[in-house]
Amino acid sequence: MHCVVTGVAGFIGSTLAERLLAAGHTVRGIDCFIDYYPKAVKLKNLEISLAHKNFTFLDENILAADLNRLLDGAEWVFHQAAQAGVRASWGELFQTYTDNNILATQRMLEACTRCKSLKKVVYASSSSVYGNAERYPTIETDLPKPVSPYGVTKLAAEHLMCLYASEYHLPTTSLRYFTVYGPRQRPDMAFNKFIRAALKHEEITLYGDGEQSRDFTFIDDIVEGNLLAAARGAPGAVYNLGGGAVITVNEVLRLLEEIVGPIKVRRLESQRGDARHTGAETAKARAELGFAPKVAVPEGLRREAQWMERLLASS
Ligand SMILES: NC(=O)c1ccc[n+]([C@@H]2O[C@H](COP(=O)([O-])OP(=O)(O)OC[C@H]3O[C@@H](n4cnc5c(N)ncnc54)[C@H](O)[C@@H]3O)[C@@H](O)[C@H]2O)c1
């Protein structure tokens, strides 16, 4: 297939692009290196893809790029680009979220309506659309009620995906990712910060009492979910993608201590916008996509720690 991956220099987009290339697909990627975290980190994410003969890269912003050119011949589109991060989405930065998450998605969808070769658009939605959900595990039809402005923008973009499916018959499928981790995880995310601090014998900052729980999902399982959704996702459908085991942040710290040694923790008040718990019901993704997450948290943490060790050793 000829694939387009937006946000291709990011954590998930870059890993997905490599997997598509390894499977024999061609990939055209776009990323404008928004400055949420350093460009150098993203360039490193792109190294392997940039060296591949079937990869082309556009260093451009979706808000300004010629999207007809980007989508020329595209069969599968994986829309991963977004301004990520829950905590920064309050206050003045909100416009960055509406621009990159809502407006950019709407531009992509309009361009997709003109793309005759298109077979599927897969959208990277988020468990943050649920907020403090009405029940756990949460199913796709439960009422979304985000507790952060970020979650509101992800939900708006997801609704746009469904709207273009019903009004323009665009084959869009949205995947609600539950906290993704593993090699290349964004530097603002908890496991990255915890492992980096532990390996450097620095104190880590923990927001809240540590009893908040998450359905952590390993990056390879998310990438696999994207490939399955491209091949089998129903048009206009939304699927939860969760790792399958809900654990607390305190439990993560205990597991990490077994891998990297003792960790010094400084506890601070919980932050506005963080849901207390997340937990995915994945029956729909299992039945319709064949989604079956393979990597459990202890193994996934070990792989992220090994990656971080190599990264720190090379810097
Ligand atoms: N990481 C997670 O746990 C998680 C959980 C739920 C959902 N998601 C979603 O998955 C997607 C990927 O997340 P990630 O963790 O890889 O984030 P990331 O920040 O590493 O990657 C996103 C990339 O998109 C690019 N981008 C943003 N706006 C752009 C624009 N207008 N034009 C071109 N490029 C643009 C950024 O420069 C960045 O490299 C996002 O849509 C995010 O909302 C991530």
The ligand as an ORCA input file, in Angstrom:
! r2SCAN-3c Opt
* xyz 0 1
  N       1.421      8.854     23.454
  C       0.247      8.542     23.984
  O       0.167      7.927     25.075
  C      -1.035      8.878     23.273
  C      -2.248      8.505     23.877
  C      -3.434      8.807     23.227
  C      -3.416      9.432     21.995
  N      -2.226      9.808     21.438
  C      -2.246     10.474     20.133
  O      -1.332      9.801     19.280
  C      -0.754     10.721     18.355
  C       0.767     10.630     18.409
  O       1.180     10.943     19.740
  P       2.729     10.937     20.160
  O       2.787     10.560     21.582
  O       3.505     10.195     19.136
  O       3.045     12.515     20.055
  P       4.305     13.273     19.448
  O       4.231     14.677     19.946
  O       5.562     12.501     19.707
  O       4.030     13.223     17.873
  C       3.134     14.107     17.226
  C       3.882     14.734     16.047
  O       2.965     15.519     15.278
  C       3.668     16.644     14.768
  N       2.671     17.684     14.445
  C       1.800     18.277     15.291
  N       1.045     19.181     14.642
  C       1.458     19.151     13.342
  C       1.052     19.876     12.184
  N       0.099     20.829     12.240
  N       1.671     19.599     11.008
  C       2.656     18.638     10.946
  N       3.083     17.952     12.025
  C       2.486     18.205     13.207
  C       4.606     17.040     15.907
  O       5.709     17.813     15.463
  C       5.004     15.674     16.473
  O       6.268     15.246     15.948
  C      -1.319     12.091     18.721
  O      -2.424     12.343     17.888
  C      -1.776     11.915     20.153
  O      -2.828     12.805     20.488
  C      -1.033      9.538     22.048
*
